Amino acid sequence: MNWVILIVAGLCEVGFTYCLGRAKMVDGLQWWLWMSGFFAFTIASMGLLAKATQTLPLGTAYPVWTGIGAVGTVLVGIFVFNEPATFWRLFFITTLIGSVIGLKLISA
């Protein structure tokens, strides 16, 4: 169950980076709304990470959490914010995914 919590925490990290990306495009009330989403996702992400580390090793949970957030943020950047999908960017994101899977496999 704590792996599910950790995955949701990582997805919340993607949520707060998405809100941050949207906030930089607007001003006024819309900026405040996107920043409210940013803070809500940040609190949820950190809280869920803390919950997951009650039973998962911190040395595994933290890199998996940041890996999910990094991969998700790069994908959101490519598909939502039209950032470049260069060979090297995709290559290194793929190696990061492999590393996250490897950490999961050795931490059973």
MOPAC internal coordinates of N, CA, C and O (Angstrom, degrees):
PM7 1SCF
backbone

  N    0.0000 0     0.00 0     0.00 0    0    0    0
  C    1.4479 1     0.00 0     0.00 0    1    0    0
  C    1.5343 1   111.61 1     0.00 0    2    1    0
  O    1.2310 1   120.75 1   143.70 1    3    2    1
  N    1.3441 1   116.17 1   -36.30 1    3    2    1
  C    1.4591 1   118.39 1  -179.00 1    5    3    2
  C    1.5224 1   112.75 1   -68.63 1    6    5    3
  O    1.2310 1   120.03 1   156.86 1    7    6    5
  N    1.3393 1   117.54 1   -23.14 1    7    6    5
  C    1.4689 1   119.23 1   173.57 1    9    7    6
  C    1.5226 1   109.96 1   -68.42 1   10    9    7
  O    1.2310 1   120.42 1   143.02 1   11   10    9
  N    1.3288 1   116.80 1   -36.98 1   11   10    9
  C    1.4702 1   120.32 1   177.08 1   13   11   10
  C    1.5256 1   109.35 1   -64.95 1   14   13   11
  O    1.2310 1   120.50 1   136.01 1   15   14   13
  N    1.3189 1   116.65 1   -43.99 1   15   14   13
  C    1.4650 1   121.42 1   178.04 1   17   15   14
  C    1.5276 1   109.91 1   -59.72 1   18   17   15
  O    1.2310 1   120.46 1   137.72 1   19   18   17
  N    1.3286 1   116.72 1   -42.28 1   19   18   17
  C    1.4571 1   120.93 1   179.53 1   21   19   18
  C    1.5319 1   111.74 1   -64.55 1   22   21   19
  O    1.2310 1   120.39 1   139.49 1   23   22   21
  N    1.3140 1   116.86 1   -40.51 1   23   22   21
  C    1.4720 1   120.32 1   178.19 1   25   23   22
  C    1.5267 1   110.20 1   -64.49 1   26   25   23
  O    1.2310 1   120.23 1   136.74 1   27   26   25
  N    1.3278 1   117.16 1   -43.26 1   27   26   25
  C    1.4711 1   120.62 1   177.98 1   29   27   26
  C    1.5378 1   109.74 1   -62.96 1   30   29   27
  O    1.2310 1   120.24 1   141.24 1   31   30   29
  N    1.3246 1   117.16 1   -38.76 1   31   30   29
  C    1.4714 1   120.81 1   176.90 1   33   31   30
  C    1.5262 1   110.55 1   -60.79 1   34   33   31
  O    1.2310 1   120.48 1   137.67 1   35   34   33
  N    1.3264 1   116.69 1   -42.33 1   35   34   33
  C    1.4629 1   120.53 1   177.70 1   37   35   34
  C    1.5188 1   111.95 1   -64.89 1   38   37   35
  O    1.2310 1   120.46 1   141.63 1   39   38   37
  N    1.3281 1   116.72 1   -38.37 1   39   38   37
  C    1.4659 1   120.28 1   177.58 1   41   39   38
  C    1.5315 1   111.04 1   -67.60 1   42   41   39
  O    1.2310 1   120.61 1   146.42 1   43   42   41
  N    1.3320 1   116.43 1   -33.58 1   43   42   41
  C    1.4666 1   119.86 1   174.94 1   45   43   42
  C    1.5323 1   110.10 1   -65.68 1   46   45   43
  O    1.2310 1   120.37 1   147.34 1   47   46   45
  N    1.3244 1   116.91 1   -32.66 1   47   46   45
  C    1.4658 1   119.94 1   175.63 1   49   47   46
  C    1.5309 1   109.82 1   -64.03 1   50   49   47
  O    1.2310 1   120.45 1   139.48 1   51   50   49
  N    1.3133 1   116.75 1   -40.52 1   51   50   49
  C    1.4641 1   120.48 1   175.17 1   53   51   50
  C    1.5268 1   109.23 1   -62.59 1   54   53   51
  O    1.2310 1   120.48 1   140.21 1   55   54   53
  N    1.3244 1   116.68 1   -39.79 1   55   54   53
  C    1.4660 1   121.01 1   178.47 1   57   55   54
  C    1.5137 1   112.19 1   -60.50 1   58   57   55
  O    1.2310 1   120.17 1   137.71 1   59   58   57
  N    1.3406 1   117.28 1   -42.29 1   59   58   57
  C    1.4623 1   116.54 1  -178.61 1   61   59   58
  C    1.5171 1   112.34 1   -73.25 1   62   61   59
  O    1.2310 1   119.63 1   150.05 1   63   62   61
  N    1.3195 1   118.31 1   -29.95 1   63   62   61
  C    1.4640 1   118.41 1   175.51 1   65   63   62
  C    1.5322 1   111.10 1   -72.49 1   66   65   63
  O    1.2310 1   120.15 1   145.77 1   67   66   65
  N    1.3327 1   117.31 1   -34.23 1   67   66   65
  C    1.4635 1   120.83 1   175.18 1   69   67   66
  C    1.5328 1   109.98 1   -61.45 1   70   69   67
  O    1.2310 1   120.67 1   132.91 1   71   70   69
  N    1.3280 1   116.32 1   -47.09 1   71   70   69
  C    1.4647 1   120.13 1   178.95 1   73   71   70
  C    1.5302 1   110.73 1   -61.42 1   74   73   71
  O    1.2310 1   120.31 1   140.70 1   75   74   73
  N    1.3135 1   117.01 1   -39.30 1   75   74   73
  C    1.4579 1   120.69 1   178.06 1   77   75   74
  C    1.5240 1   111.07 1   -63.29 1   78   77   75
  O    1.2310 1   120.59 1   138.32 1   79   78   77
  N    1.3308 1   116.49 1   -41.68 1   79   78   77
  C    1.4574 1   120.72 1   177.01 1   81   79   78
  C    1.5157 1   112.48 1   -62.73 1   82   81   79
  O    1.2310 1   120.49 1   139.29 1   83   82   81
  N    1.3231 1   116.67 1   -40.71 1   83   82   81
  C    1.4676 1   120.38 1   178.22 1   85   83   82
  C    1.5290 1   111.38 1   -69.81 1   86   85   83
  O    1.2310 1   120.51 1   142.59 1   87   86   85
  N    1.3256 1   116.63 1   -37.41 1   87   86   85
  C    1.4625 1   120.68 1  -178.16 1   89   87   86
  C    1.5269 1   111.59 1   -63.66 1   90   89   87
  O    1.2310 1   120.27 1   147.25 1   91   90   89
  N    1.3259 1   117.09 1   -32.75 1   91   90   89
  C    1.4665 1   118.07 1  -178.18 1   93   91   90
  C    1.5294 1   112.30 1   -72.92 1   94   93   91
  O    1.2310 1   120.40 1   169.58 1   95   94   93
  N    1.3337 1   116.85 1   -10.42 1   95   94   93
  C    1.4675 1   121.13 1  -178.72 1   97   95   94
  C    1.5337 1   113.27 1   -94.69 1   98   97   95
  O    1.2310 1   120.23 1   171.09 1   99   98   97
  N    1.3225 1   117.16 1    -8.91 1   99   98   97
  C    1.4617 1   120.44 1  -173.54 1  101   99   98
  C    1.5243 1   110.50 1  -130.76 1  102  101   99
  O    1.2310 1   120.97 1    -5.05 1  103  102  101
  N    1.3202 1   115.74 1   174.95 1  103  102  101
  C    1.4623 1   120.41 1   173.81 1  105  103  102
  C    1.5238 1   109.27 1  -143.01 1  106  105  103
  O    1.2310 1   121.10 1     1.02 1  107  106  105
  N    1.3028 1   115.50 1  -178.98 1  107  106  105
  C    1.4678 1   120.51 1   178.48 1  109  107  106
  C    1.5180 1   112.79 1    66.29 1  110  109  107
  O    1.2310 1   120.93 1    39.58 1  111  110  109
  N    1.3213 1   115.82 1  -140.42 1  111  110  109
  C    1.4640 1   121.92 1  -176.77 1  113  111  110
  C    1.5266 1   111.86 1   -61.90 1  114  113  111
  O    1.2310 1   120.40 1   140.77 1  115  114  113
  N    1.3217 1   116.84 1   -39.23 1  115  114  113
  C    1.4699 1   119.06 1   179.39 1  117  115  114
  C    1.5214 1   110.78 1   -60.91 1  118  117  115
  O    1.2310 1   119.62 1   140.62 1  119  118  117
  N    1.3305 1   118.32 1   -39.38 1  119  118  117
  C    1.4587 1   121.34 1   178.20 1  121  119  118
  C    1.5327 1   109.77 1   -60.09 1  122  121  119
  O    1.2310 1   120.80 1   134.82 1  123  122  121
  N    1.3260 1   116.07 1   -45.18 1  123  122  121
  C    1.4640 1   120.11 1  -179.85 1  125  123  122
  C    1.5309 1   111.40 1   -63.51 1  126  125  123
  O    1.2310 1   120.06 1   141.85 1  127  126  125
  N    1.3194 1   117.50 1   -38.15 1  127  126  125
  C    1.4721 1   120.27 1   178.87 1  129  127  126
  C    1.5304 1   111.15 1   -66.45 1  130  129  127
  O    1.2310 1   120.50 1   134.34 1  131  130  129
  N    1.3301 1   116.66 1   -45.66 1  131  130  129
  C    1.4741 1   118.72 1   178.31 1  133  131  130
  C    1.5249 1   111.08 1   -64.39 1  134  133  131
  O    1.2310 1   120.18 1   142.67 1  135  134  133
  N    1.3357 1   117.27 1   -37.33 1  135  134  133
  C    1.4654 1   119.53 1   178.70 1  137  135  134
  C    1.5314 1   110.98 1   -69.70 1  138  137  135
  O    1.2310 1   119.99 1   149.17 1  139  138  137
  N    1.3242 1   117.63 1   -30.83 1  139  138  137
  C    1.4694 1   119.96 1   174.22 1  141  139  138
  C    1.5179 1   110.15 1   -63.78 1  142  141  139
  O    1.2310 1   120.58 1   137.83 1  143  142  141
  N    1.3352 1   116.50 1   -42.17 1  143  142  141
  C    1.4626 1   120.56 1   175.08 1  145  143  142
  C    1.5145 1   111.49 1   -62.57 1  146  145  143
  O    1.2310 1   120.79 1   139.39 1  147  146  145
  N    1.3292 1   116.10 1   -40.61 1  147  146  145
  C    1.4694 1   120.97 1   177.32 1  149  147  146
  C    1.5265 1   110.37 1   -57.09 1  150  149  147
  O    1.2310 1   120.51 1   130.08 1  151  150  149
  N    1.3345 1   116.62 1   -49.92 1  151  150  149
  C    1.4694 1   119.83 1  -178.44 1  153  151  150
  C    1.5247 1   111.94 1   -66.75 1  154  153  151
  O    1.2310 1   119.83 1   142.13 1  155  154  153
  N    1.3215 1   117.94 1   -37.87 1  155  154  153
  C    1.4679 1   120.90 1   178.73 1  157  155  154
  C    1.5293 1   110.76 1   -63.90 1  158  157  155
  O    1.2310 1   120.51 1   133.35 1  159  158  157
  N    1.3395 1   116.63 1   -46.65 1  159  158  157
  C    1.4661 1   119.80 1   178.28 1  161  159  158
  C    1.5285 1   111.47 1   -65.09 1  162  161  159
  O    1.2310 1   120.25 1   143.18 1  163  162  161
  N    1.3337 1   117.13 1   -36.82 1  163  162  161
  C    1.4667 1   120.48 1   179.19 1  165  163  162
  C    1.5194 1   110.67 1   -63.18 1  166  165  163
  O    1.2310 1   120.46 1   133.50 1  167  166  165
  N    1.3248 1   116.73 1   -46.50 1  167  166  165
  C    1.4703 1   120.68 1   179.58 1  169  167  166
  C    1.5254 1   110.34 1   -63.30 1  170  169  167
  O    1.2310 1   120.44 1   135.59 1  171  170  169
  N    1.3284 1   116.76 1   -44.41 1  171  170  169
  C    1.4614 1   120.22 1   179.29 1  173  171  170
  C    1.5236 1   110.81 1   -62.69 1  174  173  171
  O    1.2310 1   120.32 1   136.08 1  175  174  173
  N    1.3274 1   116.99 1   -43.92 1  175  174  173
  C    1.4533 1   121.28 1  -178.52 1  177  175  174
  C    1.5264 1   111.52 1   -62.09 1  178  177  175
  O    1.2310 1   120.66 1   131.90 1  179  178  177
  N    1.3151 1   116.34 1   -48.10 1  179  178  177
  C    1.4691 1   120.31 1  -179.10 1  181  179  178
  C    1.5285 1   111.38 1   -66.42 1  182  181  179
  O    1.2310 1   120.67 1   139.17 1  183  182  181
  N    1.3260 1   116.33 1   -40.83 1  183  182  181
  C    1.4610 1   119.88 1   179.05 1  185  183  182
  C    1.5221 1   112.29 1   -63.64 1  186  185  183
  O    1.2310 1   120.68 1   136.84 1  187  186  185
  N    1.3310 1   116.31 1   -43.16 1  187  186  185
  C    1.4647 1   120.03 1   178.96 1  189  187  186
  C    1.5246 1   111.32 1   -68.46 1  190  189  187
  O    1.2310 1   120.41 1   142.71 1  191  190  189
  N    1.3342 1   116.81 1   -37.29 1  191  190  189
  C    1.4685 1   119.35 1   175.36 1  193  191  190
  C    1.5268 1   110.29 1   -61.02 1  194  193  191
  O    1.2310 1   120.45 1   135.10 1  195  194  193
  N    1.3177 1   116.75 1   -44.90 1  195  194  193
  C    1.4659 1   120.55 1   178.75 1  197  195  194
  C    1.5262 1   110.88 1   -60.52 1  198  197  195
  O    1.2310 1   120.26 1   138.83 1  199  198  197
  N    1.3236 1   117.11 1   -41.17 1  199  198  197
  C    1.4666 1   121.20 1   178.43 1  201  199  198
  C    1.5245 1   110.85 1   -63.76 1  202  201  199
  O    1.2310 1   120.41 1   135.86 1  203  202  201
  N    1.3358 1   116.82 1   -44.14 1  203  202  201
  C    1.4677 1   120.63 1  -178.46 1  205  203  202
  C    1.5263 1   111.88 1   -64.32 1  206  205  203
  O    1.2310 1   120.47 1   146.56 1  207  206  205
  N    1.3294 1   116.71 1   -33.44 1  207  206  205
  C    1.4647 1   119.21 1  -177.73 1  209  207  206
  C    1.5252 1   113.36 1   -76.82 1  210  209  207
  O    1.2310 1   120.47 1   177.68 1  211  210  209
  N    1.3256 1   116.71 1    -2.32 1  211  210  209
  C    1.4630 1   118.40 1   174.86 1  213  211  210
  C    1.5249 1   111.10 1   -67.43 1  214  213  211
  O    1.2310 1   120.41 1   152.37 1  215  214  213
  N    1.3387 1   116.82 1   -27.63 1  215  214  213
  C    1.4624 1   119.40 1   179.42 1  217  215  214
  C    1.5237 1   113.33 1  -123.79 1  218  217  215
  O    1.2310 1   119.76 1   159.06 1  219  218  217
  N    1.3241 1   118.07 1   -20.94 1  219  218  217
  C    1.4646 1   120.75 1   178.47 1  221  219  218
  C    1.5222 1   109.56 1   -94.01 1  222  221  219
  O    1.2310 1   119.96 1   -33.16 1  223  222  221
  N    1.3272 1   117.68 1   146.84 1  223  222  221
  C    1.4690 1   119.36 1   177.43 1  225  223  222
  C    1.5297 1   110.96 1   -62.29 1  226  225  223
  O    1.2310 1   120.46 1   -45.80 1  227  226  225
  N    1.3123 1   116.73 1   134.20 1  227  226  225
  C    1.4588 1   121.49 1  -179.58 1  229  227  226
  C    1.5260 1   111.19 1   -58.85 1  230  229  227
  O    1.2310 1   120.38 1   141.67 1  231  230  229
  N    1.3222 1   116.88 1   -38.33 1  231  230  229
  C    1.4565 1   121.61 1  -179.60 1  233  231  230
  C    1.5212 1   113.75 1   -66.41 1  234  233  231
  O    1.2310 1   120.40 1   164.36 1  235  234  233
  N    1.3064 1   116.84 1   -15.64 1  235  234  233
  C    1.4657 1   121.90 1   174.52 1  237  235  234
  C    1.5247 1   110.14 1  -100.96 1  238  237  235
  O    1.2310 1   120.24 1   133.52 1  239  238  237
  N    1.3268 1   117.14 1   -46.48 1  239  238  237
  C    1.4654 1   121.05 1  -174.29 1  241  239  238
  C    1.5277 1   111.98 1   -62.03 1  242  241  239
  O    1.2310 1   120.36 1   135.14 1  243  242  241
  N    1.3024 1   116.91 1   -44.86 1  243  242  241
  C    1.4647 1   119.22 1  -176.63 1  245  243  242
  C    1.5293 1   112.29 1   -64.08 1  246  245  243
  O    1.2310 1   118.95 1   130.97 1  247  246  245
  N    1.3403 1   119.61 1   -49.03 1  247  246  245
  C    1.4705 1   117.86 1   177.87 1  249  247  246
  C    1.5281 1   113.41 1   -63.46 1  250  249  247
  O    1.2310 1   119.80 1   145.03 1  251  250  249
  N    1.3322 1   117.98 1   -34.97 1  251  250  249
  C    1.4620 1   120.03 1   177.50 1  253  251  250
  C    1.5266 1   109.39 1   -65.87 1  254  253  251
  O    1.2310 1   120.12 1   136.28 1  255  254  253
  N    1.3181 1   117.38 1   -43.72 1  255  254  253
  C    1.4666 1   122.28 1   178.49 1  257  255  254
  C    1.5208 1   110.94 1   -59.80 1  258  257  255
  O    1.2310 1   120.42 1   131.04 1  259  258  257
  N    1.3315 1   116.80 1   -48.96 1  259  258  257
  C    1.4614 1   119.02 1   179.94 1  261  259  258
  C    1.5271 1   111.18 1   -68.10 1  262  261  259
  O    1.2310 1   120.13 1   147.02 1  263  262  261
  N    1.3291 1   117.35 1   -32.98 1  263  262  261
  C    1.4643 1   120.74 1   177.77 1  265  263  262
  C    1.5135 1   111.88 1   -64.82 1  266  265  263
  O    1.2310 1   120.73 1   134.84 1  267  266  265
  N    1.3314 1   116.21 1   -45.16 1  267  266  265
  C    1.4695 1   119.90 1   177.28 1  269  267  266
  C    1.5215 1   109.51 1   -60.67 1  270  269  267
  O    1.2310 1   120.84 1   135.61 1  271  270  269
  N    1.3125 1   116.00 1   -44.39 1  271  270  269
  C    1.4598 1   120.25 1   179.34 1  273  271  270
  C    1.5225 1   112.21 1   -63.66 1  274  273  271
  O    1.2310 1   120.32 1   137.43 1  275  274  273
  N    1.3224 1   116.99 1   -42.57 1  275  274  273
  C    1.4647 1   120.51 1  -178.69 1  277  275  274
  C    1.5233 1   111.28 1   -66.70 1  278  277  275
  O    1.2310 1   120.53 1   131.67 1  279  278  277
  N    1.3200 1   116.59 1   -48.33 1  279  278  277
  C    1.4719 1   120.23 1   179.86 1  281  279  278
  C    1.5252 1   110.05 1   -62.41 1  282  281  279
  O    1.2310 1   120.53 1   132.65 1  283  282  281
  N    1.3173 1   116.59 1   -47.35 1  283  282  281
  C    1.4639 1   120.32 1  -179.80 1  285  283  282
  C    1.5156 1   112.21 1   -61.42 1  286  285  283
  O    1.2310 1   120.54 1   139.87 1  287  286  285
  N    1.3263 1   116.58 1   -40.13 1  287  286  285
  C    1.4542 1   120.35 1  -179.67 1  289  287  286
  C    1.5276 1   111.21 1   -67.65 1  290  289  287
  O    1.2310 1   120.14 1   139.72 1  291  290  289
  N    1.3283 1   117.34 1   -40.28 1  291  290  289
  C    1.4676 1   119.74 1   176.70 1  293  291  290
  C    1.5270 1   110.19 1   -62.89 1  294  293  291
  O    1.2310 1   120.29 1   137.16 1  295  294  293
  N    1.3285 1   117.04 1   -42.84 1  295  294  293
  C    1.4648 1   120.02 1   179.63 1  297  295  294
  C    1.5280 1   111.72 1   -65.42 1  298  297  295
  O    1.2310 1   120.25 1   138.86 1  299  298  297
  N    1.3283 1   117.13 1   -41.14 1  299  298  297
  C    1.4702 1   120.04 1   175.85 1  301  299  298
  C    1.5269 1   109.58 1   -63.33 1  302  301  299
  O    1.2310 1   120.47 1   139.49 1  303  302  301
  N    1.3098 1   116.71 1   -40.51 1  303  302  301
  C    1.4616 1   120.03 1   177.83 1  305  303  302
  C    1.5175 1   112.12 1   -59.84 1  306  305  303
  O    1.2310 1   120.81 1   137.51 1  307  306  305
  N    1.3207 1   116.06 1   -42.49 1  307  306  305
  C    1.4675 1   120.60 1  -179.36 1  309  307  306
  C    1.5239 1   111.05 1   -70.61 1  310  309  307
  O    1.2310 1   120.17 1   130.07 1  311  310  309
  N    1.3322 1   117.28 1   -49.93 1  311  310  309
  C    1.4575 1   121.02 1  -172.03 1  313  311  310
  C    1.5251 1   114.98 1   -84.55 1  314  313  311
  O    1.2310 1   119.87 1   152.86 1  315  314  313
  N    1.3269 1   117.86 1   -27.14 1  315  314  313
  C    1.4666 1   120.43 1  -177.00 1  317  315  314
  C    1.5282 1   111.43 1  -105.05 1  318  317  315
  O    1.2310 1   120.47 1   135.58 1  319  318  317
  N    1.3398 1   116.71 1   -44.42 1  319  318  317
  C    1.4575 1   120.36 1  -174.56 1  321  319  318
  C    1.5284 1   113.37 1   -99.34 1  322  321  319
  O    1.2310 1   120.41 1  -171.37 1  323  322  321
  N    1.3367 1   116.82 1     8.63 1  323  322  321
  C    1.4689 1   122.74 1   176.14 1  325  323  322
  C    1.5257 1   114.00 1    56.28 1  326  325  323
  O    1.2310 1   120.63 1  -141.03 1  327  326  325
  N    1.3330 1   116.41 1    38.97 1  327  326  325
  C    1.4560 1   120.45 1   174.89 1  329  327  326
  C    1.5292 1   109.03 1   -78.34 1  330  329  327
  O    1.2310 1   119.72 1   -23.10 1  331  330  329
  N    1.3111 1   118.15 1   156.90 1  331  330  329
  C    1.4686 1   119.92 1  -175.88 1  333  331  330
  C    1.5257 1   112.74 1   -67.54 1  334  333  331
  O    1.2310 1   121.28 1   -36.14 1  335  334  333
  N    1.3320 1   115.16 1   143.86 1  335  334  333
  C    1.4703 1   122.05 1   176.84 1  337  335  334
  C    1.5266 1   107.69 1  -111.54 1  338  337  335
  O    1.2310 1   121.16 1  -109.31 1  339  338  337
  N    1.3307 1   115.39 1    70.69 1  339  338  337
  C    1.4526 1   120.12 1  -177.61 1  341  339  338
  C    1.5276 1   110.63 1   -76.48 1  342  341  339
  O    1.2310 1   121.07 1   -17.61 1  343  342  341
  N    1.3160 1   115.55 1   162.39 1  343  342  341
  C    1.4617 1   120.59 1   178.71 1  345  343  342
  C    1.5194 1   111.22 1   -55.42 1  346  345  343
  O    1.2310 1   119.95 1   129.63 1  347  346  345
  N    1.3269 1   117.69 1   -50.37 1  347  346  345
  C    1.4650 1   120.42 1  -175.72 1  349  347  346
  C    1.5163 1   112.04 1   -66.46 1  350  349  347
  O    1.2310 1   120.15 1   143.91 1  351  350  349
  N    1.2937 1   117.31 1   -36.09 1  351  350  349
  C    1.4668 1   120.10 1   177.42 1  353  351  350
  C    1.5308 1   110.28 1   -62.72 1  354  353  351
  O    1.2310 1   120.38 1   133.00 1  355  354  353
  N    1.3162 1   116.88 1   -47.00 1  355  354  353
  C    1.4655 1   121.12 1   178.49 1  357  355  354
  C    1.5223 1   111.67 1   -67.91 1  358  357  355
  O    1.2310 1   120.12 1   143.91 1  359  358  357
  N    1.3132 1   117.38 1   -36.09 1  359  358  357
  C    1.4674 1   121.29 1   177.33 1  361  359  358
  C    1.5307 1   110.78 1   -60.36 1  362  361  359
  O    1.2310 1   120.44 1   130.06 1  363  362  361
  N    1.3201 1   116.76 1   -49.94 1  363  362  361
  C    1.4623 1   119.51 1  -177.23 1  365  363  362
  C    1.5263 1   112.35 1   -71.81 1  366  365  363
  O    1.2310 1   119.59 1   148.47 1  367  366  365
  N    1.3098 1   118.39 1   -31.53 1  367  366  365
  C    1.4653 1   120.35 1   174.65 1  369  367  366
  C    1.5205 1   109.46 1   -65.77 1  370  369  367
  O    1.2310 1   120.39 1   142.30 1  371  370  369
  N    1.3529 1   116.86 1   -37.70 1  371  370  369
  C    1.4706 1   121.08 1   177.24 1  373  371  370
  C    1.5229 1   110.88 1   -64.32 1  374  373  371
  O    1.2310 1   119.93 1   138.73 1  375  374  373
  N    1.3241 1   117.74 1   -41.27 1  375  374  373
  C    1.4710 1   119.54 1   178.06 1  377  375  374
  C    1.5261 1   110.77 1   -66.40 1  378  377  375
  O    1.2310 1   120.50 1   146.53 1  379  378  377
  N    1.3349 1   116.65 1   -33.47 1  379  378  377
  C    1.4668 1   119.78 1   176.83 1  381  379  378
  C    1.5243 1   110.79 1   -65.90 1  382  381  379
  O    1.2310 1   120.44 1   137.53 1  383  382  381
  N    1.3292 1   116.77 1   -42.47 1  383  382  381
  C    1.4705 1   120.59 1   177.35 1  385  383  382
  C    1.5297 1   109.88 1   -60.63 1  386  385  383
  O    1.2310 1   120.36 1   135.86 1  387  386  385
  N    1.3211 1   116.92 1   -44.14 1  387  386  385
  C    1.4701 1   120.66 1   177.83 1  389  387  386
  C    1.5195 1   111.71 1   -60.30 1  390  389  387
  O    1.2310 1   120.40 1   141.40 1  391  390  389
  N    1.3141 1   116.84 1   -38.60 1  391  390  389
  C    1.4655 1   120.50 1   178.71 1  393  391  390
  C    1.5257 1   111.94 1   -66.77 1  394  393  391
  O    1.2310 1   120.34 1   138.57 1  395  394  393
  N    1.3217 1   116.95 1   -41.43 1  395  394  393
  C    1.4616 1   121.06 1   178.42 1  397  395  394
  C    1.5291 1   110.22 1   -63.64 1  398  397  395
  O    1.2310 1   120.51 1   136.42 1  399  398  397
  N    1.3070 1   116.64 1   -43.58 1  399  398  397
  C    1.4835 1   120.66 1   177.94 1  401  399  398
  C    1.5322 1   109.40 1   -62.74 1  402  401  399
  O    1.2310 1   120.63 1   136.79 1  403  402  401
  N    1.3288 1   116.40 1   -43.21 1  403  402  401
  C    1.4691 1   119.73 1   178.49 1  405  403  402
  C    1.5208 1   112.40 1   -60.11 1  406  405  403
  O    1.2310 1   119.97 1   137.76 1  407  406  405
  N    1.3243 1   117.65 1   -42.24 1  407  406  405
  C    1.4669 1   120.60 1   177.59 1  409  407  406
  C    1.5266 1   111.04 1   -62.56 1  410  409  407
  O    1.2310 1   120.78 1   139.51 1  411  410  409
  N    1.3089 1   116.12 1   -40.49 1  411  410  409
  C    1.4790 1   119.79 1   178.07 1  413  411  410
  C    1.5177 1   110.32 1   -62.93 1  414  413  411
  O    1.2310 1   120.36 1   136.04 1  415  414  413
  N    1.3284 1   116.92 1   -43.96 1  415  414  413
  C    1.4618 1   120.85 1  -176.62 1  417  415  414
  C    1.5259 1   112.93 1   -65.18 1  418  417  415
  O    1.2310 1   120.22 1   143.03 1  419  418  417
  N    1.3257 1   117.18 1   -36.97 1  419  418  417
  C    1.4590 1   118.91 1  -178.02 1  421  419  418
  C    1.5251 1   113.09 1   -85.88 1  422  421  419
  O    1.2310 1   120.40 1   173.20 1  423  422  421
  N    1.3462 1   116.84 1    -6.80 1  423  422  421
  C    1.4670 1   119.99 1  -176.60 1  425  423  422
  C    1.5174 1   113.47 1  -104.72 1  426  425  423
  O    1.2310 1   119.98 1   175.47 1  427  426  425
  N    1.2966 1   117.64 1    -4.53 1  427  426  425
  C    1.4680 1   123.66 1  -178.56 1  429  427  426
  C    1.4552 1   112.85 1     3.99 1  430  429  427
  O    1.2310 1   120.10 1   180.00 1  431  430  429

